[in-house]
Amino acid sequence: MLELAIGIILGCCALGAGCAMIAGIGPGIGEGDAVGKACEAIGRQPECKGSVTSTMIMGCAIAETTGIYALVIAILLIFVAPNTLVGVLLKAIGQ
Amino acid sequence: MFRRVDPTVLKETCYIAGFVLVFSAVMQLIFALLGSWSFSVLWGNLLGGTGAVLNFFLMGLTIQQALGQSEEDAKTKMKLSQKLRMLLLVIVCAIGAAAPCFDLVAVLVPQLFPRIAVMLRPVLDKLIGRKAE
């Protein structure tokens, strides 16, 4: 029974990490769209390339953060949560 | 490749690297004040900070290259770059978590420093603008 409980904890942590990493898809799409539009803008007004590049870099850095949050949560779920939760379980059943 | 780095990309990367350095020093100080400082925190901070700055630099480099291409090519290039950079960060974080010589918190926290630096940018620009006036 204990093995089953530990298995469920490990499985749920892995599933949670996988679900969290779905958020890693969004920034790629967003950054791609933004850079595509920036290309269009530079094609129309080549003289503003410097300011567009600067704004794009900062914008993409912000868009990227969502993916990094997801990555941090996924890493914590894989490497930290199982030990903690198994510890809590063992404490609860008095082992 | 590195000889053709746009000055804007270099400037922004230096700005982010400076902030990561400052925030890392603050984080080390907090660890020391809490009494949990060890060399693993320092190594973890170095690994995480390097990963964060490298990620930002590669993003700038990709943007620089993508801006000279057609809209569709730029989109595809940016999406591919984002996936590869995310993979790089996964590897950095996994090394930080698996190797005992790195503290996991010290590896993960610096990944968020570039965002804080970008958030503080308008405030800093305002302060510099006021001083210049």
Backbone of each chain as ProteinMPNN parsed JSONL, in Angstrom:
{"seq_chain_A": "MLELAIGIILGCCALGAGCAMIAGIGPGIGEGDAVGKACEAIGRQPECKGSVTSTMIMGCAIAETTGIYALVIAILLIFVAPNTLVGVLLKAIGQ", "coords_chain_A": {"N_chain_A": [[0.829, -1.224, 0.0], [1.939, 1.196, 0.812], [3.906, 1.482, -1.115], [2.323, 1.885, -3.336], [1.137, 4.336, -2.718], [3.413, 5.975, -2.705], [4.157, 5.673, -5.33], [1.969, 6.879, -6.602], [2.325, 9.505, -5.743], [4.813, 10.133, -6.972], [4.115, 9.8, -9.657], [2.098, 11.746, -9.961], [3.586, 14.064, -9.489], [5.306, 14.016, -11.696], [3.415, 14.202, -13.748], [2.339, 16.712, -13.163], [4.598, 18.313, -13.602], [4.913, 17.947, -16.33], [2.499, 19.066, -17.253], [2.914, 21.695, -16.423], [4.942, 22.471, -18.118], [3.613, 22.91, -20.465], [3.104, 25.534, -20.631], [5.41, 26.463, -21.69], [5.175, 26.541, -24.385], [3.77, 28.749, -25.27], [5.381, 31.273, -25.117], [7.151, 30.966, -27.301], [5.483, 31.075, -29.56], [4.391, 33.627, -29.215], [6.722, 35.282, -29.248], [7.629, 34.717, -31.808], [5.543, 35.764, -33.42], [5.712, 38.473, -32.684], [8.313, 39.192, -33.518], [8.047, 38.694, -36.221], [6.208, 40.698, -36.964], [7.781, 42.88, -36.313], [9.739, 42.683, -38.273], [8.222, 43.314, -40.479], [7.621, 45.977, -39.854], [10.182, 47.141, -39.9], [10.768, 46.738, -42.55], [9.049, 48.595, -43.671], [9.86, 51.02, -42.48], [12.993, 51.461, -42.513], [14.82, 53.06, -41.165], [14.281, 53.082, -38.45], [15.391, 50.857, -37.255], [17.177, 50.363, -35.089], [15.838, 51.25, -32.712], [13.605, 49.606, -32.836], [14.774, 47.071, -32.607], [15.848, 47.21, -30.007], [13.494, 47.549, -28.454], [12.211, 45.192, -29.14], [13.913, 43.218, -28.064], [13.64, 43.668, -25.305], [10.888, 43.249, -25.045], [10.656, 40.573, -25.844], [12.138, 39.4, -23.821], [10.439, 39.758, -21.675], [8.232, 38.272, -22.543], [9.356, 35.784, -22.537], [9.537, 35.121, -19.888], [7.298, 33.815, -18.873], [7.566, 31.174, -19.743], [9.871, 30.558, -18.343], [9.029, 30.7, -15.683], [7.324, 28.483, -15.715], [9.189, 26.489, -16.199], [10.731, 26.607, -13.849], [8.818, 25.82, -11.951], [8.314, 23.228, -12.905], [10.837, 21.994, -12.573], [11.059, 22.141, -9.792], [8.912, 20.498, -9.109], [9.801, 18.062, -10.072], [12.296, 17.557, -8.84], [12.223, 18.4, -6.141], [9.635, 18.275, -4.908], [8.773, 15.428, -4.815], [10.452, 14.195, -2.792], [9.809, 15.766, -0.55], [7.023, 15.349, -0.312], [6.855, 12.56, -0.01], [8.209, 12.366, 2.376], [6.423, 13.716, 4.064], [4.272, 11.943, 3.894], [5.367, 9.601, 5.02], [5.818, 10.541, 7.578], [3.236, 11.028, 8.367], [2.141, 8.47, 8.509], [3.647, 7.46, 10.455], [6.222, 6.313, 10.1]], "CA_chain_A": [[0.0, 0.0, 0.0], [2.842, 2.354, 0.89], [4.549, 1.616, -2.43], [1.307, 2.452, -4.236], [1.0, 5.759, -2.377], [4.623, 6.663, -3.179], [4.057, 5.674, -6.798], [0.986, 7.912, -7.001], [2.969, 10.817, -5.525], [5.825, 10.347, -8.021], [3.405, 9.956, -10.931], [1.419, 13.051, -9.983], [4.626, 15.103, -9.626], [5.763, 14.0, -13.093], [2.313, 14.739, -14.558], [2.282, 18.152, -12.897], [5.729, 18.947, -14.292], [4.587, 17.935, -17.767], [1.438, 20.06, -17.481], [3.501, 23.036, -16.264], [5.765, 22.8, -19.28], [2.755, 23.334, -21.59], [3.262, 26.995, -20.688], [6.622, 26.768, -22.452], [4.857, 26.66, -25.821], [3.255, 30.097, -25.536], [6.37, 32.312, -25.433], [7.706, 30.782, -28.655], [4.502, 31.584, -30.526], [4.314, 35.082, -29.021], [7.955, 35.916, -29.732], [7.65, 34.566, -33.267], [4.608, 36.748, -33.989], [6.228, 39.834, -32.448], [9.473, 39.425, -34.386], [7.513, 38.764, -37.591], [5.642, 42.043, -37.154], [8.904, 43.834, -36.287], [10.353, 42.606, -39.611], [7.327, 44.081, -41.36], [7.792, 47.408, -39.519], [11.498, 47.586, -40.378], [10.649, 46.796, -44.011], [8.372, 49.849, -44.026], [10.696, 52.154, -42.035], [14.312, 50.889, -42.161], [15.623, 53.968, -40.321], [14.02, 52.875, -37.016], [15.793, 49.492, -36.914], [17.806, 50.326, -33.763], [14.849, 51.335, -31.628], [12.745, 48.407, -32.907], [15.551, 45.944, -32.058], [15.923, 47.377, -28.553], [12.163, 47.269, -27.889], [11.932, 43.765, -29.359], [14.681, 42.406, -27.102], [13.008, 43.804, -23.987], [9.572, 42.605, -25.126], [10.837, 39.117, -25.882], [12.597, 38.98, -22.486], [9.242, 39.678, -20.825], [7.423, 37.135, -23.021], [10.078, 34.554, -22.189], [9.452, 34.849, -18.45], [6.227, 32.832, -18.605], [8.181, 29.863, -19.926], [10.856, 30.316, -17.269], [8.232, 30.365, -14.485], [6.877, 27.094, -15.895], [10.371, 25.629, -16.043], [11.087, 26.582, -12.418], [7.81, 24.974, -11.276], [8.528, 21.84, -13.334], [12.062, 21.488, -11.926], [10.741, 21.934, -8.365], [8.019, 19.334, -9.012], [10.535, 16.823, -10.357], [13.441, 17.296, -7.958], [12.028, 18.752, -4.721], [8.326, 17.853, -4.376], [8.631, 14.017, -4.422], [11.087, 13.929, -1.482], [9.039, 16.433, 0.502], [5.713, 14.709, -0.142], [7.06, 11.222, 0.554], [8.547, 12.616, 3.783], [5.158, 14.035, 4.757], [3.489, 10.708, 3.95], [5.974, 8.695, 5.997], [5.595, 11.134, 8.906], [1.809, 10.874, 8.681], [1.82, 7.083, 8.902], [4.486, 7.142, 11.608], [7.404, 5.466, 9.794]], "C_chain_A": [[0.859, 1.268, 0.0], [3.51, 2.603, -0.457], [3.596, 2.272, -3.419], [1.175, 3.965, -3.993], [2.2, 6.555, -2.891], [4.607, 6.756, -4.706], [3.095, 6.737, -7.293], [1.602, 9.306, -6.845], [3.959, 11.11, -6.653], [5.153, 10.59, -9.381], [2.734, 11.315, -11.039], [2.423, 14.196, -10.131], [5.09, 15.183, -11.08], [4.684, 14.572, -14.013], [2.202, 16.253, -14.405], [3.39, 18.896, -13.622], [5.458, 19.025, -15.794], [3.531, 18.97, -18.101], [2.004, 21.478, -17.388], [4.271, 23.437, -17.511], [4.939, 23.117, -20.531], [2.885, 24.849, -21.764], [4.511, 27.407, -21.454], [6.367, 26.949, -23.942], [4.511, 28.11, -26.172], [4.3, 31.136, -25.908], [6.941, 32.194, -26.84], [6.787, 31.356, -29.705], [4.445, 33.111, -30.461], [5.531, 35.803, -29.573], [8.026, 35.85, -31.251], [6.769, 35.605, -33.943], [5.168, 38.163, -33.876], [7.393, 40.142, -33.381], [9.042, 39.514, -35.849], [6.97, 40.157, -37.902], [6.739, 43.11, -37.147], [9.612, 43.861, -37.64], [9.544, 43.45, -40.595], [7.538, 45.585, -41.133], [9.118, 47.939, -40.04], [11.508, 47.663, -41.906], [10.009, 48.098, -44.458], [9.228, 51.069, -43.681], [12.069, 51.651, -41.596], [15.117, 51.771, -41.205], [15.396, 53.73, -38.816], [14.425, 51.465, -36.56], [16.353, 49.392, -35.483], [16.795, 50.319, -32.633], [13.925, 50.117, -31.639], [13.474, 47.213, -32.297], [15.576, 46.012, -30.535], [14.588, 47.016, -27.888], [11.829, 45.784, -28.005], [12.633, 42.894, -28.323], [14.022, 42.458, -25.729], [11.644, 43.097, -23.968], [9.685, 41.093, -25.101], [11.306, 38.596, -24.526], [11.403, 38.833, -21.547], [8.386, 38.472, -21.226], [8.035, 35.803, -22.585], [9.851, 34.133, -20.73], [8.4, 33.802, -18.118], [6.787, 31.41, -18.698], [9.142, 29.53, -18.805], [10.148, 29.998, -15.951], [7.817, 28.887, -14.546], [8.027, 26.129, -15.673], [10.755, 25.488, -14.566], [10.119, 25.665, -11.659], [8.039, 23.502, -11.623], [9.749, 21.232, -12.651], [11.792, 21.217, -10.435], [9.864, 20.697, -8.193], [8.785, 18.02, -9.228], [11.553, 16.521, -9.259], [13.168, 17.542, -6.468], [10.739, 18.132, -4.158], [8.249, 16.376, -3.995], [9.219, 13.711, -3.047], [10.263, 14.51, -0.343], [7.736, 15.681, 0.772], [5.839, 13.301, 0.438], [7.413, 11.338, 2.046], [7.303, 12.884, 4.608], [4.319, 12.778, 4.944], [4.029, 9.772, 5.028], [5.765, 9.199, 7.431], [4.145, 10.895, 9.359], [1.469, 9.462, 9.129], [2.739, 6.59, 10.012], [5.645, 6.227, 11.321], [8.684, 6.278, 9.749]], "O_chain_A": [[0.573, 2.25, -0.685], [3.668, 3.743, -0.894], [3.999, 3.103, -4.233], [1.111, 4.758, -4.932], [2.05, 7.649, -3.434], [4.989, 7.77, -5.29], [3.366, 7.417, -8.283], [1.425, 10.173, -7.701], [3.949, 12.201, -7.224], [5.563, 11.463, -10.147], [2.792, 11.961, -12.085], [2.149, 15.182, -10.815], [5.249, 16.272, -11.631], [4.983, 15.327, -14.939], [1.999, 16.979, -15.378], [3.168, 19.968, -14.186], [5.738, 20.035, -16.439], [3.64, 19.674, -19.105], [1.63, 22.356, -18.167], [4.256, 24.6, -17.914], [5.492, 23.543, -21.545], [2.791, 25.376, -22.872], [4.656, 28.571, -21.827], [7.224, 27.444, -24.673], [4.903, 28.625, -27.219], [4.139, 31.825, -26.915], [7.188, 33.204, -27.499], [7.231, 32.038, -30.629], [4.449, 33.796, -31.483], [5.404, 36.805, -30.277], [8.434, 36.811, -31.903], [7.178, 36.249, -34.91], [5.115, 38.948, -34.823], [7.456, 41.223, -33.966], [9.59, 40.3, -36.622], [7.236, 40.719, -38.964], [6.657, 44.107, -37.865], [10.036, 44.92, -38.104], [10.091, 44.187, -41.416], [7.623, 46.363, -42.083], [9.182, 49.053, -40.56], [12.161, 48.528, -42.489], [10.373, 48.649, -45.497], [9.321, 52.019, -44.457], [12.283, 51.436, -40.403], [16.004, 51.276, -40.51], [16.223, 54.131, -37.998], [13.869, 50.94, -35.596], [16.04, 48.449, -34.756], [16.872, 49.502, -31.716], [13.508, 49.645, -30.581], [12.877, 46.431, -31.558], [15.355, 45.01, -29.855], [14.55, 46.283, -26.9], [11.245, 45.192, -27.097], [12.046, 41.963, -27.773], [13.861, 41.432, -25.068], [11.295, 42.431, -22.993], [8.913, 40.412, -24.426], [10.933, 37.497, -24.115], [11.351, 37.913, -20.731], [7.88, 37.745, -20.371], [7.329, 34.835, -22.306], [9.958, 32.956, -20.385], [8.577, 33.0, -17.202], [6.518, 30.563, -17.847], [9.23, 28.385, -18.362], [10.596, 29.14, -15.191], [7.941, 28.149, -13.569], [7.866, 25.085, -15.04], [11.063, 24.392, -14.097], [10.535, 24.846, -10.839], [7.969, 22.634, -10.753], [9.704, 20.087, -12.201], [12.231, 20.206, -9.888], [10.046, 19.932, -7.245], [8.45, 16.995, -8.635], [11.667, 15.384, -8.801], [13.828, 16.941, -5.62], [10.744, 17.542, -3.078], [7.703, 16.069, -2.934], [8.579, 13.052, -2.227], [10.039, 13.864, 0.68], [7.387, 15.409, 1.92], [5.032, 12.894, 1.273], [6.982, 10.527, 2.865], [7.144, 12.353, 5.707], [3.728, 12.564, 6.002], [3.277, 9.225, 5.834], [5.565, 8.418, 8.362], [3.864, 10.609, 10.523], [0.627, 9.261, 10.005], [2.63, 5.448, 10.459], [6.035, 5.438, 12.182], [9.757, 5.726, 9.507]]}, "seq_chain_B": "MFRRVDPTVLKETCYIAGFVLVFSAVMQLIFALLGSWSFSVLWGNLLGGTGAVLNFFLMGLTIQQALGQSEEDAKTKMKLSQKLRMLLLVIVCAIGAAAPCFDLVAVLVPQLFPRIAVMLRPVLDKLIGRKAE", "coords_chain_B": {"N_chain_B": [[30.611, 34.727, -36.192], [30.238, 36.059, -33.718], [31.555, 38.387, -34.206], [29.909, 39.967, -35.583], [27.994, 40.997, -33.934], [25.238, 42.96, -33.079], [25.431, 46.343, -31.909], [23.315, 47.203, -30.278], [22.284, 44.815, -29.214], [24.486, 43.963, -27.746], [24.665, 46.062, -25.902], [22.228, 45.851, -24.488], [22.533, 43.275, -23.445], [24.739, 43.644, -21.773], [23.601, 45.392, -19.939], [21.651, 43.723, -18.769], [23.347, 41.733, -17.771], [24.807, 43.175, -15.891], [22.797, 43.805, -14.031], [22.073, 41.208, -13.245], [24.377, 40.49, -11.959], [24.395, 42.307, -9.803], [21.99, 41.62, -8.472], [22.622, 38.992, -7.88], [24.657, 39.319, -6.039], [23.167, 40.46, -3.996], [21.509, 38.301, -3.423], [23.359, 36.43, -2.474], [24.115, 37.742, -0.191], [21.726, 37.681, 1.247], [21.473, 34.927, 1.644], [23.714, 34.595, 3.26], [23.006, 36.134, 5.481], [20.849, 34.66, 6.394], [22.151, 32.511, 7.295], [22.62, 30.255, 5.803], [24.545, 30.092, 3.912], [26.811, 28.617, 1.619], [29.504, 27.113, -0.268], [28.225, 25.792, -2.3], [26.01, 27.348, -2.818], [27.191, 29.573, -3.972], [28.401, 28.445, -6.292], [26.103, 27.46, -7.51], [24.74, 29.84, -7.959], [26.485, 31.03, -9.779], [26.26, 29.239, -11.934], [23.469, 29.396, -12.538], [23.169, 32.186, -13.009], [24.923, 32.573, -15.186], [23.64, 30.962, -17.064], [21.216, 32.39, -17.334], [22.057, 34.89, -18.382], [23.319, 34.047, -20.715], [21.157, 32.911, -22.058], [19.637, 35.227, -22.517], [21.415, 36.672, -24.156], [21.625, 34.966, -26.389], [19.018, 35.082, -27.237], [18.844, 37.787, -28.019], [20.697, 37.736, -30.095], [19.428, 36.013, -31.894], [17.161, 37.544, -32.48], [18.374, 39.7, -33.742], [19.382, 38.43, -36.036], [17.005, 37.458, -37.118], [15.58, 39.741, -37.762], [16.487, 40.585, -40.197], [15.293, 39.011, -42.064], [12.557, 37.47, -43.969], [9.057, 37.784, -42.981], [7.815, 35.297, -42.347], [10.0, 33.54, -42.179], [11.35, 34.725, -40.065], [9.544, 34.335, -37.974], [9.535, 31.508, -37.758], [12.227, 31.03, -37.172], [12.478, 32.318, -34.713], [10.717, 30.858, -33.098], [11.928, 28.331, -33.13], [14.37, 28.974, -31.974], [13.527, 29.758, -29.425], [12.622, 27.333, -28.363], [14.996, 25.85, -28.335], [16.553, 27.394, -26.603], [15.076, 27.138, -24.296], [15.462, 24.461, -23.838], [18.171, 24.533, -23.272], [18.085, 25.907, -20.839], [16.656, 24.038, -19.334], [18.534, 21.987, -19.24], [20.595, 23.286, -17.826], [19.273, 23.781, -15.359], [18.657, 21.148, -14.628], [21.206, 20.063, -14.286], [22.002, 21.645, -12.161], [20.203, 20.735, -10.246], [20.756, 18.018, -10.049], [23.519, 17.688, -9.546], [25.471, 17.536, -6.611], [27.093, 19.627, -5.864], [25.9, 22.013, -6.417], [23.538, 24.444, -5.312], [20.083, 24.136, -5.443], [18.113, 26.181, -5.245], [19.685, 28.44, -5.547], [20.374, 28.124, -8.164], [17.968, 28.296, -9.542], [16.711, 30.769, -8.864], [18.267, 32.973, -10.054], [17.368, 32.806, -12.698], [15.164, 34.358, -12.889], [16.024, 36.935, -12.674], [16.635, 38.544, -15.057], [14.051, 39.349, -15.86], [13.239, 40.982, -13.734], [15.132, 42.97, -14.024], [14.379, 44.048, -16.505], [11.891, 45.014, -15.786], [12.629, 47.035, -14.052], [13.793, 48.825, -15.707], [12.374, 51.15, -16.926], [12.151, 52.797, -14.645], [14.814, 53.237, -13.957], [15.683, 54.517, -16.284], [14.185, 56.861, -16.089], [15.29, 58.005, -13.77], [17.951, 58.417, -14.619], [17.441, 60.179, -16.686], [16.436, 62.384, -15.248], [18.708, 63.11, -13.772], [20.373, 63.87, -15.833], [19.081, 66.109, -16.752]], "CA_chain_B": [[29.251, 35.049, -35.741], [30.259, 37.014, -32.626], [32.116, 39.655, -34.648], [28.846, 40.761, -36.191], [26.932, 41.256, -32.951], [24.707, 44.329, -33.137], [25.734, 47.092, -30.67], [22.116, 47.241, -29.415], [22.221, 43.53, -28.507], [25.575, 43.977, -26.751], [24.319, 47.028, -24.851], [21.151, 45.284, -23.65], [23.071, 42.12, -22.707], [25.579, 44.189, -20.69], [22.674, 45.928, -18.944], [21.068, 42.579, -18.045], [24.428, 41.06, -17.03], [25.091, 44.022, -14.724], [21.723, 43.625, -13.05], [22.167, 39.843, -12.707], [25.507, 40.527, -11.022], [23.969, 43.028, -8.587], [20.988, 40.797, -7.783], [23.308, 37.801, -7.351], [25.342, 39.75, -4.81], [22.113, 40.622, -2.977], [21.053, 36.952, -3.043], [24.418, 35.844, -1.633], [24.033, 38.436, 1.1], [20.542, 37.158, 1.951], [21.836, 33.572, 2.098], [24.669, 34.733, 4.376], [22.259, 36.639, 6.641], [20.003, 33.567, 6.894], [23.044, 31.49, 7.848], [22.643, 29.032, 4.992], [25.495, 30.255, 2.8], [27.901, 27.651, 1.473], [30.064, 27.25, -1.612], [27.256, 25.286, -3.275], [25.169, 28.497, -3.17], [27.997, 30.395, -4.89], [28.51, 27.738, -7.586], [24.751, 27.437, -8.097], [24.464, 31.198, -8.443], [27.298, 31.227, -10.994], [25.656, 28.445, -13.014], [22.163, 29.973, -12.887], [23.368, 33.527, -13.582], [25.513, 32.41, -16.523], [22.567, 30.446, -17.925], [20.239, 33.457, -17.603], [22.659, 35.902, -19.278], [23.539, 33.387, -22.017], [19.832, 32.807, -22.667], [19.27, 36.562, -23.001], [22.307, 37.028, -25.274], [21.233, 34.163, -27.557], [17.739, 35.628, -27.716], [19.167, 39.017, -28.752], [21.386, 37.348, -31.337], [18.413, 35.471, -32.808], [16.329, 38.668, -32.931], [19.194, 40.445, -34.695], [19.425, 37.695, -37.307], [15.651, 37.292, -37.665], [15.056, 41.008, -38.284], [16.899, 40.783, -41.588], [14.665, 37.999, -42.918], [11.135, 37.691, -44.247], [8.229, 37.632, -41.785], [7.589, 33.877, -42.039], [11.286, 32.972, -41.74], [11.647, 35.284, -38.739], [8.667, 33.643, -37.015], [10.017, 30.131, -37.581], [13.533, 31.088, -36.513], [12.288, 32.718, -33.318], [10.091, 29.734, -32.383], [12.956, 27.291, -32.962], [15.354, 29.485, -31.015], [12.935, 29.72, -28.079], [12.604, 25.929, -27.91], [16.367, 25.424, -28.04], [17.002, 28.104, -25.403], [14.371, 26.521, -23.165], [16.178, 23.195, -23.611], [19.428, 24.913, -22.604], [17.774, 26.22, -19.434], [16.291, 22.771, -18.681], [19.794, 21.275, -18.957], [21.279, 24.021, -16.743], [18.556, 23.539, -14.098], [18.781, 19.73, -14.269], [22.563, 19.901, -13.74], [21.971, 22.282, -10.84], [19.429, 19.916, -9.307], [21.322, 16.675, -9.898], [24.871, 17.709, -8.974], [25.399, 17.984, -5.208], [27.906, 20.831, -5.601], [25.097, 23.206, -6.704], [22.309, 24.614, -4.534], [19.014, 24.259, -6.45], [17.481, 27.509, -5.155], [20.634, 29.408, -6.108], [20.379, 27.953, -9.627], [16.665, 28.675, -10.112], [16.343, 32.182, -8.638], [18.826, 33.897, -11.059], [16.64, 32.749, -13.978], [14.125, 35.394, -12.863], [16.643, 38.264, -12.579], [16.457, 39.394, -16.244], [12.703, 39.928, -15.862], [13.235, 42.091, -12.764], [15.937, 44.034, -14.636], [13.552, 44.682, -17.546], [10.832, 45.761, -15.092], [13.214, 48.226, -13.423], [14.373, 49.664, -16.761], [11.769, 52.481, -17.031], [12.474, 53.574, -13.433], [16.221, 53.623, -14.094], [15.756, 55.513, -17.377], [13.637, 58.118, -15.555], [16.287, 58.557, -12.836], [19.085, 58.902, -15.413], [16.931, 61.352, -17.406], [16.348, 63.494, -14.277], [20.074, 63.525, -13.451], [20.926, 64.539, -17.019], [18.47, 67.447, -16.818]], "C_chain_B": [[29.296, 36.168, -34.696], [30.838, 38.37, -33.028], [31.029, 40.57, -35.18], [27.711, 41.062, -35.216], [26.547, 42.733, -32.997], [25.034, 45.074, -31.828], [24.542, 47.157, -29.714], [22.028, 45.969, -28.57], [23.284, 43.495, -27.402], [25.226, 44.884, -25.572], [23.274, 46.442, -23.898], [21.662, 44.102, -22.836], [23.932, 42.6, -21.536], [24.698, 44.729, -19.564], [22.106, 44.786, -18.085], [22.143, 41.892, -17.196], [24.785, 41.851, -15.771], [24.054, 43.827, -13.634], [21.787, 42.23, -12.42], [23.28, 39.784, -11.669], [25.095, 41.174, -9.691], [22.982, 42.169, -7.781], [21.619, 39.539, -7.181], [24.019, 38.139, -6.052], [24.331, 39.888, -3.672], [21.651, 39.244, -2.48], [22.073, 36.27, -2.137], [24.358, 36.433, -0.223], [22.862, 37.891, 1.919], [20.824, 35.751, 2.483], [22.763, 33.645, 3.318], [23.95, 35.192, 5.641], [21.389, 35.542, 7.256], [20.838, 32.433, 7.493], [23.094, 30.214, 7.037], [23.595, 29.153, 3.804], [26.521, 29.135, 2.811], [28.439, 27.809, 0.057], [29.108, 26.729, -2.684], [26.301, 26.402, -3.721], [25.893, 29.37, -4.202], [28.087, 29.745, -6.271], [27.156, 27.703, -8.294], [24.385, 28.78, -8.69], [25.228, 31.474, -9.732], [26.674, 30.499, -12.179], [24.349, 29.069, -13.491], [22.298, 31.333, -13.563], [23.93, 33.455, -14.989], [24.448, 31.921, -17.504], [21.587, 31.543, -18.311], [20.793, 34.485, -18.585], [22.875, 35.311, -20.676], [22.222, 33.263, -22.779], [19.417, 34.148, -23.272], [20.108, 36.944, -24.219], [21.908, 36.265, -26.54], [19.91, 34.648, -28.135], [17.983, 36.904, -28.535], [19.8, 38.729, -30.095], [20.389, 36.817, -32.368], [17.544, 36.593, -33.358], [17.088, 39.461, -33.995], [19.216, 39.751, -36.061], [18.054, 37.616, -37.956], [15.128, 38.583, -38.297], [15.468, 41.271, -39.735], [16.226, 39.83, -42.546], [13.198, 38.331, -43.187], [10.319, 37.352, -42.991], [8.08, 36.164, -41.37], [8.867, 33.22, -41.516], [11.628, 33.434, -40.335], [10.827, 34.568, -37.67], [9.222, 32.255, -36.7], [11.334, 30.122, -36.802], [13.381, 31.389, -35.02], [11.686, 31.57, -32.499], [11.128, 28.646, -32.107], [13.966, 27.716, -31.903], [14.808, 29.397, -29.588], [12.944, 28.296, -27.525], [14.011, 25.481, -27.514], [16.9, 26.107, -26.774], [16.341, 27.534, -24.149], [15.054, 25.186, -22.798], [17.492, 23.45, -22.872], [19.178, 25.172, -21.114], [17.389, 24.96, -18.659], [17.56, 22.017, -18.297], [20.533, 21.942, -17.794], [20.619, 23.706, -15.396], [18.682, 22.079, -13.655], [20.161, 19.447, -13.699], [22.607, 20.462, -12.314], [21.246, 21.444, -9.805], [20.103, 18.579, -9.033], [22.692, 16.682, -9.226], [24.822, 18.246, -7.545], [26.204, 19.259, -4.932], [27.141, 22.125, -5.914], [23.865, 23.241, -5.808], [21.167, 24.913, -5.518], [18.357, 25.639, -6.434], [18.374, 28.565, -5.799], [20.754, 29.273, -7.625], [19.098, 28.527, -10.224], [16.369, 30.17, -9.996], [16.97, 33.13, -9.686], [18.135, 33.858, -12.422], [15.596, 33.868, -14.062], [14.708, 36.808, -12.83], [16.477, 39.121, -13.84], [15.091, 40.062, -16.3], [12.644, 41.142, -14.919], [14.009, 43.276, -13.344], [15.138, 44.783, -15.701], [12.451, 45.524, -16.906], [11.366, 47.066, -14.508], [13.733, 49.229, -14.455], [13.725, 51.056, -16.86], [12.109, 53.38, -15.836], [13.897, 54.117, -13.545], [16.383, 54.698, -15.172], [15.259, 56.875, -16.887], [14.661, 58.803, -14.656], [17.46, 59.154, -13.596], [18.684, 60.171, -16.172], [16.871, 62.571, -16.502], [17.735, 64.036, -13.954], [20.681, 64.308, -14.612], [20.37, 65.952, -17.152], [19.124, 68.387, -15.802]], "O_chain_B": [[28.507, 37.11, -34.759], [30.662, 39.368, -32.328], [31.194, 41.789, -35.225], [26.59, 41.351, -35.635], [27.397, 43.622, -32.96], [24.924, 44.49, -30.75], [24.718, 47.167, -28.496], [21.739, 46.023, -27.375], [23.022, 43.058, -26.281], [25.453, 44.54, -24.412], [23.409, 46.523, -22.677], [21.282, 43.932, -21.677], [23.868, 42.039, -20.442], [25.004, 44.549, -18.385], [22.081, 44.864, -16.856], [21.893, 41.516, -16.052], [25.035, 41.27, -14.715], [24.391, 43.698, -12.457], [21.582, 42.078, -11.216], [23.153, 39.122, -10.639], [25.4, 40.666, -8.612], [23.125, 42.014, -6.568], [21.211, 39.076, -6.115], [23.997, 37.368, -5.092], [24.595, 39.491, -2.537], [21.432, 39.043, -1.286], [21.71, 35.617, -1.159], [24.523, 35.737, 0.779], [22.983, 37.669, 3.124], [20.469, 35.419, 3.613], [22.626, 32.877, 4.27], [24.238, 34.71, 6.737], [21.207, 35.49, 8.472], [20.304, 31.516, 8.116], [23.563, 29.189, 7.531], [23.475, 28.423, 2.82], [27.033, 28.75, 3.862], [27.879, 28.566, -0.735], [29.164, 27.162, -3.835], [25.838, 26.405, -4.862], [25.294, 29.84, -5.169], [27.879, 30.402, -7.29], [27.068, 27.891, -9.508], [23.802, 28.863, -9.771], [24.693, 32.075, -10.663], [26.566, 31.046, -13.276], [24.14, 29.252, -14.691], [21.632, 31.607, -14.562], [23.484, 34.175, -15.882], [24.364, 32.405, -18.633], [21.169, 31.631, -19.466], [20.096, 34.907, -19.507], [22.647, 35.977, -21.686], [22.172, 33.481, -23.99], [18.91, 34.204, -24.392], [19.582, 37.475, -25.197], [21.857, 36.839, -27.627], [19.701, 34.633, -29.348], [17.404, 37.08, -29.607], [19.496, 39.374, -31.098], [20.484, 37.124, -33.556], [17.22, 36.609, -34.546], [16.521, 39.845, -35.018], [19.086, 40.396, -37.101], [17.931, 37.695, -39.179], [14.339, 38.544, -39.24], [14.856, 42.094, -40.416], [16.547, 39.831, -43.734], [12.67, 39.331, -42.701], [10.822, 36.719, -42.063], [8.203, 35.829, -40.192], [8.839, 32.455, -40.552], [12.124, 32.663, -39.514], [11.337, 34.235, -36.601], [9.361, 31.875, -35.537], [11.528, 29.313, -35.894], [14.058, 30.798, -34.18], [12.085, 31.334, -31.359], [11.201, 28.107, -31.003], [14.364, 26.924, -31.049], [15.523, 29.015, -28.661], [13.24, 28.085, -26.349], [14.198, 24.82, -26.492], [17.603, 25.489, -25.975], [16.956, 27.456, -23.085], [15.198, 24.84, -21.626], [17.876, 22.698, -21.977], [19.936, 24.73, -20.251], [17.738, 24.812, -17.488], [17.67, 21.478, -17.196], [21.033, 21.267, -16.895], [21.302, 23.404, -14.417], [18.801, 21.795, -12.463], [20.293, 18.684, -12.742], [23.16, 19.852, -11.399], [21.617, 21.435, -8.631], [20.033, 18.062, -7.918], [23.001, 15.795, -8.431], [24.209, 19.282, -7.288], [26.024, 19.898, -3.894], [27.669, 23.217, -5.703], [23.227, 22.216, -5.569], [21.271, 25.833, -6.329], [18.076, 26.204, -7.491], [17.899, 29.461, -6.497], [21.188, 30.208, -8.297], [19.127, 29.163, -11.278], [15.834, 30.77, -10.928], [16.271, 34.019, -10.172], [18.298, 34.781, -13.22], [15.194, 34.275, -15.152], [13.963, 37.781, -12.945], [16.205, 40.315, -13.722], [14.976, 41.207, -16.735], [12.08, 42.182, -15.258], [13.609, 44.43, -13.186], [15.211, 46.009, -15.789], [12.11, 46.599, -17.4], [10.661, 48.075, -14.47], [14.074, 50.359, -14.105], [14.445, 52.054, -16.878], [12.328, 54.58, -15.999], [14.156, 55.289, -13.269], [17.125, 55.664, -14.993], [15.833, 57.911, -17.222], [14.882, 60.011, -14.753], [17.921, 60.25, -13.278], [19.469, 61.111, -16.29], [17.213, 63.675, -16.927], [17.935, 65.248, -13.869], [21.408, 65.28, -14.408], [21.061, 66.87, -17.593], [18.745, 69.555, -15.708]]}, "name": "protein", "num_of_chains": 2, "seq": "MLELAIGIILGCCALGAGCAMIAGIGPGIGEGDAVGKACEAIGRQPECKGSVTSTMIMGCAIAETTGIYALVIAILLIFVAPNTLVGVLLKAIGQMFRRVDPTVLKETCYIAGFVLVFSAVMQLIFALLGSWSFSVLWGNLLGGTGAVLNFFLMGLTIQQALGQSEEDAKTKMKLSQKLRMLLLVIVCAIGAAAPCFDLVAVLVPQLFPRIAVMLRPVLDKLIGRKAE"}
